[in-house]
Amino acid sequence: MEKKLTREHLKLATLDSQGLTQNTPFGSGKNAVLTALEHLGYIQIDTLSMVERAHHHTLWVRIPDFQADYLEKLVEERKVFEYWFHAASYLPIQDFRYVLPQMLTIKRGGSRYYNADPKVMEYVTDTIRNEGPKRARDFENESHKTGSWWNWKPAKLALERLFMQGDLMISGRSGMQKTYDLAERVLPSFINTTEPTPLEFAEYLVKTNLRAYGFTTLKQITHIRTGNDLKNNVKKVLQTMLEEGLISQGKIEGLSSVFVRNDVLDKTFDLKDSNIRLLSPFDNAIIHRDRIRQIFGFDFRLECYTPKEKRQYGYFCLPILFGDQFIGRVDCKAHRKEKKLELIHLHIENHTLDVELWLKPFIETVKRFAVFNNCESLILTKISPSKLSIPVKKELSGLKFKK
């Protein structure tokens, strides 16, 4: 029997599961980063740097005392590793075996990407084995030596191929500069390295989604993953969980069947948190655009890949979450040399919301966000609707602070 669900309950369920209803849902310090990763399943890595990078931003929203070196230390301690989830991501080392199907598919030649030269791959592997961990730029230097029979680009492609097929792992980072080492020297000996069966892999996806979001759909579980075999295995896992009483199935207008954890279904949410949260466009909570549109009524798209003349809101907008509502978005840029955070265009889309309710928490969050970006002052260039310009600019005028 299908349960009757409400959008309001699903909103609160997913925000609670995402760690966005409390100030310190995962604790504090470095251990909180690992706890958050193990709960959410992954954190997406991104190279864009208009503001602090996505992997740091996503964790900072949930861990107020977050520091960038926490991630680096967890990688060095072999508790976290990098690989591809639906994009380049940090994942908890405990989940390593679930990336093996993709690694082995690539290794067996089942990918049209990363067509590296086998001879260069062998040279790169031997060099790392004999000389230790290497960065891509180290091979760039090697290629300039007299007598070199290859150039840098094939070596870089070889590194990526060897990484994607699991022969190499990323052993550390300096910013976006990755250091590669042999997987056998990076992966802890206690990690299970048996390839999961297709049904085990489907169970991993289902349980990761349900843990991280509270509820899910078949479409979300198989997001960017193709094949009827996977879809059928996901259906089997969901059916088993239904029979075991772990989840319930329900309907809501505009959505296909929704599967909800029973502990979430029975939970009473008392959202007293009236904080503002500025989310990364790559935040786990916002990455499934259909979910956000269908449950929250918020239509979000990152426009940095859209031609300038076709952008509606701005190059790099951050969704603004106020309690359980997305009330708008703000296009931001950290001018690091000047230590100034520019709010290029603040869009408030909930026009019925009293400015006095959200303005003070917005200012406080923006100040914290500026400090997180190593900025000491704020500037607001434009605001929509224009009637908000006077009260908002009055609060922001001349606002300066130090870290």
Steps between C-alpha positions, in 0.01 A plus 500: 500500500640835398533770762370851457789742504522879519760726346544674834603177671732400215661845506583471867603136463755573230640813669535306827666205325735742322609659828338835419266539798762522776811706561738208560325186371824306459695643793809715465858479381665249271291206626184684395628508141534121496160456667339730244663316209396159632144625541464690172692242297713745304596866461544635148832660406491795265767718343299825484629758745272803483459431871654228717493170310192277515649217708602743774181707473269198531673386819523851648121538479462195727814538713540860625864454607599325176856552375623400156793298637258261673428338164867486410584334832224241457640412158849467651356281778336281232151554639379684189582451134427664167314340215205551269146484645282692256792742476845528657441449872636426843365172637548315830762227471251249643309521169799425278373168366196672348716692254660177379233427235581826323875457543494148360272595211754763394793264554334237283468754223132576541538878479551726201669755726859514621651337190855519627804353327585164670874575475458835675280334765774244563764775521288706743431196720866395509612856580262528794590150622871579493506870594192539720184718475483741208295796380409563137748790488783262592445318172484831317856565617605147401365544146738789437810290563724413206404170344142494630274317254173647632362836608303609802145462370516120450648464850218704651246283316681188622479623860124554464449159339707321765305687770160423348581130462627477858872440449581841646332691781526863606717501810481873567423845366635850501201706397390348170842343436463123552773258605474142371639180648453128443164383635674218689697760698198721573216260574499366859545124521177450695278641223273252326604489134259235374283626216138528614236301317255706292240452775745613771585809297129580459453459877786743562339764276156455658622518858733793431212699350257415780755583769602832344155624395243317714299412193577423137362393165612246243605786270717660765672174597595429140590864427757508214534122522372304205390144438187295562694251714579769757143629496363149552741434788405829665134396475585168667679673787212742553249214498703309759520806725125551465437140604737535796315811618803728469340737250156598378380592154289805440361736240509872472361712221748555219737226615535134419501253790695629798682267740537631855691362797246401763692675778477820294134444418415474870724789610357829620706796387514817704698744289596787728810584300445832324857524372589585144721254314681586180544173313753412234346429158662156538366438851356151549166653601460695175674277245182314396321790332175309441470417871546862604250625245239236583531512880604858569360675194847643433625493142878512513758483226867592509550755224879517475473266200229717341598778255506834682215649296275208592561501876200586713662533841879498473820306444532323837186526712471348845154380608375675817333261745298662780360240737321259265462743209727599214430871495739603222854488373805723499768530233832530684865559441788510747751767397786341689770762443272775630357263768154602392193280449276641231131416491467568129126449491277399789166357383225459758224294339261458792337841469250439782772448759550796733852639454536534877472122540790403276726804477687473832572126470601560138750769603644275771541208261652717228751636751597146600520402134728797427735396780493143365616648168778699674322828430475796735224705339179466302356683205150462359485607135139423410184368661165380366231604555628857508268597789733305731803711410459762772453268804761246386768751396446690824590188698798419276635852463860528616493157659856388567645231720813293550554130525 
